[in-house]
Amino acid sequence: QVQLVESGGGLVQAGGSLRLSCAASGSIFSINIMGWYRQAPGKQRELVAVVTNSGSTNYADSMKGRFTISRDNAKNTVYLQMNSLKPEDTAVYSCNAVLQSSRWNVPRSYWGEGTLVTVSS
């Protein structure tokens, strides 16, 4: 059993900052990719940023320069530092991990339950 638990969401004023964390626990052999996605009310889920186990990152264009993703492999934890937040960043932010639960299993995708980020104008 694998669990992803997010923390750090909340209410912030426009221009402010928040830091999200997501810790993976349970039966984990290796984690290939960890990342963040978000879903705003009435919209489809979209990529925010991902980071590989070697540290390579990829960001959605609208987050470049404002958001920074990082990862602590020893803690199986991924972080998302969000700066210069805008009201349009309001969404449920969900953590994703592509991982192997054992050396004999193929990588699978796992999701956290999400954490709400609300940016007021």
Disulfide bonds with the S-S distance in Angstrom:
Cys22-Cys95 2.05
